[in-house]
């Protein structure tokens, strides 16, 4: 029988010098698989950090009750008021902006915001993750690409006006002009942001112009934060990496083998892995457990970005 590596939640701070580490505010969005969420939560929980959980309004009542009953015993865990997350709509961005504002008001004692799904999993211990962010304090992490240059096939997402309905995106759309003087960017949904960045995104009036426009785009979760930050003074504080490994879906019948994934993980310094669940191969879970407390691979982020740019230009 396949099992996840398990621990009990850490009820103490990381070590005697943990006050020197940055503190993380985690925002976790879940809609199913509570047992997978609990396994992940146990690995990232410490008493001196902050955790905000959003349970999709579409989730079954039994699951919502189960998660709430599980989390009530943790004093530094909060539950964000549920909204209905529509795939491809602005609601995911709205939930994240709400989460940033909520966490900013909860405490001044956190330094980094990390968003996760209920099926994400840490590749390294909190001690290692926090040391990494402490050493790189001030940097934001997310993937970004010039949308017109690298992903012109996706421009219809922002050049058309879309309307988010209660459970889907309306099939009615029409052409419109993009924001003047703004370069559109695209990337991924997963981010690691500094507190100052969150305060800017949640409170700055300039961001409202982007909100008004991206409210009616398709899949804004893959482009909103990139476009806002790359068109403001934050563009020199971004590392083009979200620090997430991904278990790839089969493409044209070819599945990523456990050995291929493990070799990839050994060569990178990712902090989390996406889509860990009960279908994940035992070899991958074993490697994650065995390497959990091993320090990160030393990767030159500038050189990595230059290599990535060269690959994209070819």
Protein Blocks (a to p, Z undefined) as FASTA:
>chain_A
ZZdddddddfbdfblmlmmpccdddddddfbhkllmmmmmmmmgcfkbccdddddfkbcf
klmmmmmmmmmmpmkbccdddddddehiaklmmmmmmmmmmmmmmpckbfbdcdddfkbc
cfbdfklmmmmmmmmgoiacdddddfklmmmmlmmmmmpccdddfkbccfbdcdddddeh
iacddddfbdcddfklmmmmmmpmklmmmmmmmmmcghkllmmmmmmmmmmmklmmcccd
ehiacddddeehiacdfklmmmmmmmpccfbdehiafkbcfklmmmmmmmmmgccddddf
klmmmmmmmmmmZZ
